Each structure stands twice: as C-alpha cells, then as structure tokens.
Amino acid sequence: MRQLTRPTRRAVLVVHVVVSVGWLGVTCGLITLAIAGAATDSAEAAEAAYRAMKVFGDWLVIPLSLLALSAGWSWLWARPGGSLGIAGSTRSSG
C-alpha cells in the first residue's frame, strides 16, 4: 500500500475532524428536536419536529457517519511507521 504524503494525510485528518464534529452537531440537533417534539402540547409542532428529524436523519446522519468513518480509516491506514499506522506502530513513546 502506498503511503500518502504529509499534506494529504493532514487534509484527510482535517476532513475527518470537521465531518465528525458536524456529525456530533447533527446528533445534538436531533436530540433537541426529539425533546421539543415530546415536550410540546401541540400535535402540529410535534409532527413538525419528528418530520424534521426524519429529514435530518435520512439526509445527514448516514452520509456524515460514513464519511467520518472512511476518512478516519484512511488516515489511520496511511500513517507512517507500521502497517496499521497508529494501531500497528512499534515505535516506543519514550
């Protein structure tokens, strides 16, 4: 397997971190919508909150999770110093 250059590895790491933080933000938004839908007395407001959750879940959660996973794995595999990068590194830390 060919190793990536240092700027490419850094770019993949930045993509991984940005997408993971976005995934966390979408998840917090979904929790907020779930609480709002459960706490409201209005059936229309609850339905709107649950419909918004479905849209966010269908269009954002799965793509963000797959992108975060693939960027994380590609960064992990491309690290120098071992076949698995960090996980397979034989270098001592001290």
C-alpha positions in Angstrom: 0.0 0.0 0.0 1.4 3.4 -1.0 1.7 5.9 1.8 0.2 9.4 1.5 2.3 12.5 1.6 2.2 14.6 4.7 0.0 17.4 3.3 -2.5 14.8 2.1 -2.6 13.0 5.5 -3.2 16.3 7.2 -6.0 17.1 4.8 -7.6 13.8 5.4 -7.3 14.3 9.2 -8.9 17.8 8.9 -11.8 16.3 6.8 -12.2 13.6 9.4 -12.3 16.0 12.4 -14.6 18.5 10.6 -17.1 15.8 9.5 -17.0 14.2 12.9 -17.8 17.5 14.7 -20.6 18.1 12.1 -22.0 14.6 12.9 -21.9 15.4 16.6 -23.8 18.7 15.9 -26.5 17.0 13.8 -26.9 14.4 16.6 -27.3 17.2 19.2 -29.9 18.9 16.9 -31.8 15.6 16.6 -31.8 15.2 20.4 -33.1 18.8 20.7 -35.9 18.1 18.2 -36.8 14.9 20.0 -37.1 16.7 23.3 -39.1 19.6 21.7 -41.4 17.1 20.0 -42.0 15.1 23.2 -42.5 18.2 25.4 -44.9 20.1 23.3 -48.7 20.1 23.8 -49.3 20.9 20.1 -49.7 17.9 17.8 -48.7 20.0 14.8 -45.5 21.1 16.5 -44.7 17.5 17.5 -45.3 16.3 13.9 -43.1 19.1 12.5 -40.3 18.2 14.9 -40.5 14.5 14.0 -40.6 15.2 10.3 -37.5 17.4 10.6 -35.8 14.6 12.5 -36.6 12.2 9.6 -35.2 14.6 7.0 -32.0 15.2 9.0 -31.7 11.5 9.8 -32.2 10.4 6.2 -30.0 13.1 4.5 -27.3 13.9 7.0 -26.6 11.3 9.7 -25.8 8.3 7.4 -23.6 10.2 4.9 -21.8 12.0 7.7 -21.2 8.9 9.6 -19.9 7.0 6.6 -17.6 9.9 5.6 -16.2 10.2 9.1 -15.6 6.5 9.2 -13.9 6.4 5.8 -11.7 9.4 6.5 -10.7 8.1 9.9 -9.8 4.7 8.5 -7.9 6.2 5.5 -5.9 8.5 7.9 -5.2 5.6 10.2 -4.0 3.3 7.5 -1.9 5.9 5.8 0.1 6.8 8.9 3.9 6.0 8.6 5.6 3.6 11.0 3.6 0.5 10.6 1.1 -1.5 8.6 -1.8 0.0 10.6 -0.2 3.3 11.4 -1.0 4.2 15.0 -2.6 0.9 15.8 0.3 -1.1 14.4 3.1 1.2 15.4 6.1 -0.5 17.0 7.8 2.8 18.0 8.2 3.4 21.7 6.6 6.5 23.1 9.5 7.4 25.4 
